Amino acid sequence: MPSFELFIGNKNYSSWSLRPWIALRQKEIPFTETLVPFDFENGNPKFRDFSPSMKVPVLKDGDLTVWDSLAILEYAADRFPEKGLWPEEISARARARAVSAEMHSGFAALRNACPMNMRRPVEVLGVDDTVTADVNRILDVWTECLERSGGPFLFGDFTIADAMYAPVVSRFATYTLSESPVFQQYAAALTGTGAWQEWEKEALKETWYVAEDEI
């Protein structure tokens, strides 16, 4: 039986939950999933039972609780070094950590204007210059990483960096934010994984409606 228990929010909306979930599934690290749907109006009261931050995702491993997506991914990399969650080569690992940290802390304009919503019909969304700047910077990251590694993922094999950018692929597709060949190439690799397809299938079945994410 797996010792990992991963608490997540709604699959349709929860970009932060997708990040550790897709990495654990893609790397075949066993875990049990506990989905606790969030409800902004009620302040997510059930999260208090398992989340020190009152947010998801949260990972429990025995007596240990780890919150925050990137911290969960780092812990999984420490616990399962053989799974290759970070690139093995030291300079590639440094770049993977840098682009992952940039995603973790940045791109606020894109996040605010284009919430992840896998159930939303695909359509062009008009965005302002700050969102366009975020889109262009992300395309630069993908281009540089894929040119260095040769693909299909940012650092060749699937790593934490791909998990961090997975929700962005969904956003780019939903709101038609780019027709770049780099985006199309990278999106095809990520959405072609069994882990992505499993998550998306379940997301599209959900009936919860969160007005804040229905722009």
Residue, then its C-alpha position, 0 to 999 in steps of 0.5 A: m500500500p502507498s504511504f503517500e496520500l495526496f489531498i487535492g481540489n477540484k480537477n477542473y479548476s485546481s491548477w496547483s493540485l494538478r502539478p504534484w498529481i501529474a508528476l506522481r502519476q507519470k512517474e508511477i509513484p504510488f499514492t492515494e488521492t483524496l479530493v476535497p472540493f473547494d467552495f470559495e463562499n464557505g472558505n473551504p472549511k473542510f481543509r482545516d482537517f488536513s491543511p495547515s495553510m487551508k489550501v490544496p494540495v497537501l501531501k501526507d506521508g505517515d506523520l509528515t505533512v507537506w503543503d505547497s505544490l513545489a515543496i511536495l514535488e521536491y519531497a517526492a524527488d528526495r524520497f524517490p531519487e530513482k524516478g528522475l523527477w529532476p534532471e540528473e546532470i547538474s546544470a540541467r537540474a539548476r535550469a529546471r529548478a529555475v524555470s520551476a521556481e519562476m512558474h511557482s512565483g510568477f506570471a500573476a497576470l496570466r493566472n488572474a486573467c485565465p484561470m484553469n478551467m478544462r470544462r470551458p469551451v475553447e475560444v479566443l480570449g482578448v488579453d492585455d499587454t501584461v498577459t501577453a508578456d507572460v505568454n511570451r516569456i513562457l514561450d521563451v522558456w519552452t523554446e530554450c528548454l526544448e532546443r537544449s534537450g531535444g524534447p519531447f519534454l522540457f528536459g528530455d524526460f518528464t520532470i518537475a518542470d513539466a509538472m509545473y507548466a502543465p496547467v499553463v498548457s491547459r490555459f493556453a489551449t482553453y483561451t487560445l493564447s498562442e498558435s506557436p509551433v513550440f506550444q503545439q509541440y509541447a502541448a502534444a507531448l504533455t497531453g499525450t501522456g496517460a497521466w494528463q488524459e486520466w486527470e482531464k477525463e475526471a475533470l470533465k465529469e465534475t459538476w462543481y461550479v466555482a463562479e470565481d473561475e468562470i470568467 
